[in-house]
Amino acid sequence: MNNEMSGFQKKNTLTQEEYYLSKEGFIIFTEAYHLKRGYCCKSGCKHCPFGFDKKTGAIKKHQ
C-alpha cells in the first residue's frame, strides 16, 4: 500500500524572513510571505502588500 495520501500537498518550510511569532505565540506572516504566495487571501493580514481593507472589502492598488 502506498503511504502517500493523494490530494494532500506536502507542507512548505517557512524561512525566518516569512514569519515571526507574536508575544501570544501566534504566527504572523510578513510581506515577503504574502508576496511569495502571490495573492490576497482577504483576511485583513497585518502585513498585506496587496492593500486589502477589511472594513470596505476592497483591495487598494499600491503604486
LUMPA-240076 format. One record per atom (N, C-alpha, C, CB): atom name; x, y, z. Coordinates in pm, 1 decimal, padded with zeros to 6 digits, always signed. Glycine has a CB too. Layout:
BEGIN
<rec CA,<X,Y,Z>>;
...
***
This chain:
BEGIN
<rec N,<+00084.6,-00119.3,+00000.0>>;
<rec CA,<+00000.0,+00000.0,+00000.0>>;
<rec C,<+00088.1,+00124.2,+00000.0>>;
<rec CB,<-00095.7,+00000.6,+00122.5>>;
<rec N,<+00049.0,+00222.6,-00075.6>>;
<rec CA,<+00123.9,+00347.4,-00085.5>>;
<rec C,<+00092.5,+00436.1,+00034.4>>;
<rec CB,<+00091.1,+00420.9,-00217.6>>;
<rec N,<+00195.7,+00480.1,+00108.4>>;
<rec CA,<+00175.7,+00563.6,+00227.5>>;
<rec C,<+00146.1,+00708.3,+00193.5>>;
<rec CB,<+00297.4,+00557.4,+00316.0>>;
<rec N,<+00171.0,+00746.5,+00068.3>>;
<rec CA,<+00148.0,+00884.4,+00028.4>>;
<rec C,<-00000.7,+00906.1,+00003.9>>;
<rec CB,<+00230.1,+00919.8,-00097.7>>;
<rec N,<-00058.3,+01007.0,+00067.0>>;
<rec CA,<-00200.9,+01035.2,+00052.2>>;
<rec C,<-00221.0,+01127.9,-00066.7>>;
<rec CB,<-00259.6,+01098.1,+00181.9>>;
<rec N,<-00288.1,+01081.9,-00168.1>>;
<rec CA,<-00312.1,+01167.0,-00284.2>>;
<rec C,<-00409.6,+01277.5,-00247.0>>;
<rec CB,<-00366.2,+01084.4,-00403.3>>;
<rec N,<-00391.0,+01393.6,-00308.3>>;
<rec CA,<-00477.5,+01506.8,-00278.8>>;
<rec C,<-00425.0,+01596.9,-00168.9>>;
<rec CB,<-00612.0,+01458.1,-00241.4>>;
<rec N,<-00322.3,+01555.0,-00098.8>>;
<rec CA,<-00264.4,+01637.0,+00006.7>>;
<rec C,<-00126.7,+01683.6,-00036.4>>;
<rec CB,<-00256.7,+01559.1,+00140.0>>;
<rec N,<-00101.4,+01811.1,-00020.8>>;
<rec CA,<+00029.0,+01864.8,-00056.3>>;
<rec C,<+00121.1,+01856.4,+00064.1>>;
<rec CB,<+00017.4,+02010.3,-00106.3>>;
<rec N,<+00249.0,+01843.4,+00037.7>>;
<rec CA,<+00346.9,+01846.7,+00145.4>>;
<rec C,<+00355.6,+01988.9,+00198.2>>;
<rec CB,<+00486.2,+01796.3,+00097.1>>;
<rec N,<+00378.9,+02001.8,+00328.5>>;
<rec CA,<+00391.5,+02134.2,+00388.2>>;
<rec C,<+00520.2,+02200.3,+00340.5>>;
<rec CB,<+00389.0,+02125.3,+00542.2>>;
<rec N,<+00509.9,+02327.4,+00307.3>>;
<rec CA,<+00628.4,+02404.0,+00271.6>>;
<rec C,<+00697.5,+02451.6,+00398.0>>;
<rec CB,<+00592.1,+02523.5,+00180.9>>;
<rec N,<+00827.8,+02458.4,+00394.3>>;
<rec CA,<+00904.5,+02506.8,+00507.5>>;
<rec C,<+00913.3,+02658.0,+00499.3>>;
<rec CB,<+01045.3,+02443.0,+00511.1>>;
<rec N,<+00883.8,+02724.9,+00608.8>>;
<rec CA,<+00890.4,+02870.1,+00613.8>>;
<rec C,<+01029.3,+02915.0,+00656.4>>;
<rec CB,<+00784.4,+02925.9,+00709.4>>;
<rec N,<+01074.9,+03025.8,+00598.3>>;
<rec CA,<+01202.6,+03083.1,+00638.1>>;
<rec C,<+01178.1,+03191.0,+00742.4>>;
<rec CB,<+01278.5,+03140.6,+00515.9>>;
<rec N,<+01284.7,+03235.2,+00807.5>>;
<rec CA,<+01272.1,+03338.8,+00911.1>>;
<rec C,<+01225.2,+03472.0,+00853.5>>;
<rec CB,<+01405.5,+03358.1,+00982.5>>;
<rec N,<+01244.4,+03494.4,+00724.2>>;
<rec CA,<+01200.1,+03619.2,+00661.4>>;
<rec C,<+01050.1,+03618.1,+00633.0>>;
<rec CB,<+01277.1,+03643.0,+00531.6>>;
<rec N,<+00986.3,+03500.9,+00641.9>>;
<rec CA,<+00845.9,+03489.3,+00603.7>>;
<rec C,<+00747.3,+03494.4,+00720.5>>;
<rec CB,<+00826.2,+03362.4,+00529.7>>;
<rec N,<+00796.3,+03486.5,+00842.9>>;
<rec CA,<+00705.6,+03491.8,+00957.4>>;
<rec C,<+00781.9,+03525.5,+01085.1>>;
<rec CB,<+00631.4,+03358.1,+00973.6>>;
<rec N,<+00706.8,+03562.5,+01186.8>>;
<rec CA,<+00761.2,+03575.3,+01322.3>>;
<rec C,<+00650.0,+03538.5,+01419.5>>;
<rec CB,<+00815.9,+03721.0,+01350.0>>;
<rec N,<+00684.3,+03515.9,+01544.0>>;
<rec CA,<+00586.0,+03478.7,+01645.6>>;
<rec C,<+00551.8,+03600.1,+01731.2>>;
<rec CB,<+00639.1,+03363.1,+01733.9>>;
<rec N,<+00423.2,+03618.4,+01755.9>>;
<rec CA,<+00379.6,+03726.2,+01844.4>>;
<rec C,<+00407.1,+03687.0,+01988.9>>;
<rec CB,<+00229.0,+03757.8,+01823.8>>;
<rec N,<+00390.3,+03780.7,+02080.5>>;
<rec CA,<+00408.9,+03751.7,+02222.9>>;
<rec C,<+00314.9,+03641.4,+02269.8>>;
<rec CB,<+00386.6,+03878.0,+02306.3>>;
<rec N,<+00197.7,+03633.9,+02206.1>>;
<rec CA,<+00098.1,+03533.6,+02243.1>>;
<rec C,<+00124.8,+03397.5,+02179.8>>;
<rec CB,<-00039.3,+03581.1,+02203.9>>;
<rec N,<+00222.5,+03391.4,+02087.1>>;
<rec CA,<+00257.0,+03265.2,+02022.9>>;
<rec C,<+00193.8,+03242.5,+01886.8>>;
<rec CB,<+00219.3,+03154.8,+02111.1>>;
<rec N,<+00127.4,+03345.3,+01832.1>>;
<rec CA,<+00066.5,+03333.4,+01700.1>>;
<rec C,<+00171.3,+03353.9,+01591.1>>;
<rec CB,<-00047.9,+03434.9,+01684.1>>;
<rec N,<+00154.2,+03286.2,+01478.7>>;
<rec CA,<+00241.8,+03306.9,+01363.3>>;
<rec C,<+00191.8,+03428.9,+01287.4>>;
<rec CB,<+00245.6,+03180.3,+01270.4>>;
<rec N,<+00280.4,+03525.1,+01264.5>>;
<rec CA,<+00248.6,+03645.8,+01189.3>>;
<rec C,<+00327.6,+03639.6,+01058.6>>;
<rec CB,<+00282.4,+03776.6,+01271.7>>;
<rec N,<+00255.7,+03634.3,+00946.0>>;
<rec CA,<+00321.8,+03628.9,+00816.4>>;
<rec C,<+00367.8,+03768.0,+00774.6>>;
<rec CB,<+00228.1,+03569.3,+00710.3>>;
<rec N,<+00487.7,+03775.1,+00717.6>>;
<rec CA,<+00544.6,+03902.4,+00673.8>>;
<rec C,<+00503.1,+03933.5,+00530.6>>;
<rec CB,<+00697.5,+03899.7,+00685.3>>;
<rec N,<+00536.1,+04052.9,+00486.6>>;
<rec CA,<+00509.2,+04093.2,+00348.9>>;
<rec C,<+00578.4,+03999.0,+00250.7>>;
<rec CB,<+00555.2,+04237.9,+00325.2>>;
<rec N,<+00699.6,+03953.4,+00285.1>>;
<rec CA,<+00773.2,+03860.6,+00198.7>>;
<rec C,<+00694.0,+03731.9,+00176.7>>;
<rec CB,<+00910.8,+03828.1,+00259.6>>;
<rec N,<+00630.0,+03680.3,+00280.9>>;
<rec CA,<+00549.4,+03559.2,+00267.3>>;
<rec C,<+00432.4,+03582.5,+00172.6>>;
<rec CB,<+00498.3,+03513.0,+00404.3>>;
<rec N,<+00361.8,+03694.0,+00192.8>>;
<rec CA,<+00244.4,+03722.8,+00109.6>>;
<rec C,<+00283.2,+03740.4,-00036.8>>;
<rec CB,<+00172.9,+03848.6,+00160.0>>;
<rec N,<+00393.7,+03807.5,-00062.1>>;
<rec CA,<+00438.7,+03825.4,-00199.9>>;
<rec C,<+00478.3,+03692.2,-00262.7>>;
<rec CB,<+00556.4,+03923.1,-00205.2>>;
<rec N,<+00540.2,+03604.4,-00184.8>>;
<rec CA,<+00578.5,+03472.6,-00235.2>>;
<rec C,<+00453.7,+03390.4,-00268.1>>;
<rec CB,<+00666.8,+03398.2,-00131.9>>;
<rec N,<+00350.4,+03402.5,-00184.6>>;
<rec CA,<+00225.4,+03330.1,-00209.1>>;
<rec C,<+00158.9,+03380.4,-00336.3>>;
<rec CB,<+00129.6,+03344.9,-00089.5>>;
<rec N,<+00162.3,+03512.7,-00357.2>>;
<rec CA,<+00119.3,+03568.2,-00484.5>>;
<rec C,<-00023.9,+03615.2,-00496.6>>;
<rec CB,<+00141.3,+03471.1,-00584.7>>;
<rec N,<-00102.9,+03607.2,-00392.2>>;
<rec CA,<-00240.6,+03656.1,-00399.0>>;
<rec C,<-00287.3,+03699.2,-00260.2>>;
<rec CB,<-00334.7,+03547.3,-00456.7>>;
<rec N,<-00394.6,+03776.8,-00257.2>>;
<rec CA,<-00451.2,+03825.2,-00131.9>>;
<rec C,<-00557.8,+03727.5,-00084.4>>;
<rec CB,<-00510.5,+03967.7,-00148.6>>;
<rec N,<-00550.8,+03688.1,+00042.8>>;
<rec CA,<-00649.6,+03595.5,+00099.9>>;
<rec C,<-00771.2,+03669.9,+00155.4>>;
<rec CB,<-00585.3,+03511.2,+00210.8>>;
<rec N,<-00764.6,+03802.4,+00158.1>>;
<rec CA,<-00873.5,+03889.2,+00205.4>>;
<rec C,<-00912.2,+03861.8,+00350.3>>;
<rec CB,<-00995.3,+03871.9,+00116.9>>;
<rec N,<-00811.1,+03834.2,+00433.2>>;
<rec CA,<-00834.5,+03811.3,+00575.9>>;
<rec C,<-00796.6,+03932.1,+00660.9>>;
<rec CB,<-00756.5,+03690.0,+00622.4>>;
<rec N,<-00745.1,+04036.9,+00597.9>>;
<rec CA,<-00704.0,+04154.7,+00673.1>>;
<rec C,<-00570.8,+04135.9,+00742.6>>;
<rec CB,<-00808.5,+04190.0,+00774.2>>;
<rec N,<-00478.6,+04067.9,+00676.9>>;
<rec CA,<-00347.4,+04038.6,+00735.3>>;
<rec C,<-00271.2,+04166.2,+00770.7>>;
<rec CB,<-00264.6,+03954.1,+00638.6>>;
<rec N,<-00197.2,+04161.0,+00878.4>>;
<rec CA,<-00122.3,+04275.2,+00930.0>>;
<rec C,<-00022.7,+04331.4,+00828.5>>;
<rec CB,<-00049.2,+04235.6,+01055.9>>;
<rec N,<+00044.0,+04246.3,+00752.9>>;
<rec CA,<+00147.0,+04289.4,+00659.2>>;
<rec C,<+00106.1,+04269.1,+00513.4>>;
<rec CB,<+00275.4,+04215.0,+00686.6>>;
<rec N,<-00021.4,+04286.6,+00482.3>>;
<rec CA,<-00072.4,+04263.2,+00346.9>>;
<rec C,<-00011.3,+04363.2,+00248.3>>;
<rec CB,<-00226.7,+04273.4,+00344.7>>;
<rec N,<+00063.0,+04313.8,+00146.7>>;
<rec CA,<+00121.1,+04404.4,+00047.6>>;
<rec C,<+00024.3,+04438.8,-00065.4>>;
<rec CB,<+00246.3,+04343.1,-00010.4>>;
<rec N,<-00094.3,+04379.6,-00063.3>>;
<rec CA,<-00190.8,+04399.1,-00171.7>>;
<rec C,<-00289.1,+04511.7,-00142.9>>;
<rec CB,<-00266.8,+04271.0,-00196.8>>;
<rec N,<-00286.8,+04565.3,-00022.6>>;
<rec CA,<-00370.2,+04679.8,+00010.7>>;
<rec C,<-00514.6,+04645.9,+00044.5>>;
<rec CB,<-00368.5,+04774.8,-00101.4>>;
<rec N,<-00541.2,+04525.9,+00092.6>>;
<rec CA,<-00678.9,+04488.9,+00126.2>>;
<rec C,<-00725.5,+04565.4,+00248.8>>;
<rec CB,<-00690.6,+04337.4,+00150.5>>;
<rec N,<-00844.8,+04623.8,+00239.4>>;
<rec CA,<-00906.7,+04695.9,+00350.7>>;
<rec C,<-01023.1,+04612.0,+00400.7>>;
<rec CB,<-00954.3,+04839.7,+00307.7>>;
<rec N,<-01009.8,+04556.0,+00518.7>>;
<rec CA,<-01110.9,+04465.0,+00573.4>>;
<rec C,<-01244.1,+04536.8,+00597.6>>;
<rec CB,<-01060.6,+04402.7,+00704.3>>;
<rec N,<-01239.6,+04666.0,+00628.4>>;
<rec CA,<-01362.7,+04741.4,+00655.4>>;
<rec C,<-01447.5,+04758.7,+00530.1>>;
<rec CB,<-01329.0,+04878.2,+00713.7>>;
<rec N,<-01383.3,+04784.6,+00416.6>>;
<rec CA,<-01457.7,+04806.8,+00292.3>>;
<rec C,<-01463.0,+04683.2,+00204.3>>;
<rec CB,<-01396.3,+04920.6,+00215.1>>;
<rec N,<-01373.5,+04588.3,+00227.3>>;
<rec CA,<-01368.0,+04468.2,+00144.3>>;
<rec C,<-01303.9,+04491.0,+00008.7>>;
<rec CB,<-01505.4,+04414.4,+00124.8>>;
<rec N,<-01233.8,+04603.4,-00006.1>>;
<rec CA,<-01172.5,+04638.4,-00134.0>>;
<rec C,<-01020.1,+04628.2,-00125.5>>;
<rec CB,<-01214.2,+04780.4,-00176.5>>;
<rec N,<-00960.9,+04600.0,-00239.5>>;
<rec CA,<-00815.0,+04598.6,-00250.0>>;
<rec C,<-00772.0,+04729.1,-00314.9>>;
<rec CB,<-00763.9,+04474.5,-00332.1>>;
<rec N,<-00690.4,+04803.9,-00243.5>>;
<rec CA,<-00637.6,+04930.0,-00295.0>>;
<rec C,<-00502.1,+04903.2,-00357.9>>;
<rec CB,<-00626.5,+05037.3,-00182.5>>;
<rec N,<-00491.3,+04928.6,-00485.2>>;
<rec CA,<-00365.8,+04903.6,-00556.5>>;
<rec C,<-00257.8,+04998.7,-00505.3>>;
<rec CB,<-00384.9,+04920.3,-00710.1>>;
<rec N,<-00140.8,+04942.8,-00473.9>>;
<rec CA,<-00025.5,+05024.0,-00434.9>>;
<rec C,<+00046.0,+05070.1,-00559.3>>;
<rec CB,<+00070.8,+04945.4,-00342.6>>;
<rec N,<+00095.1,+05193.0,-00556.0>>;
<rec CA,<+00168.5,+05244.9,-00672.3>>;
<rec C,<+00307.0,+05281.5,-00636.0>>;
<rec CB,<+00099.5,+05364.0,-00731.7>>;
***
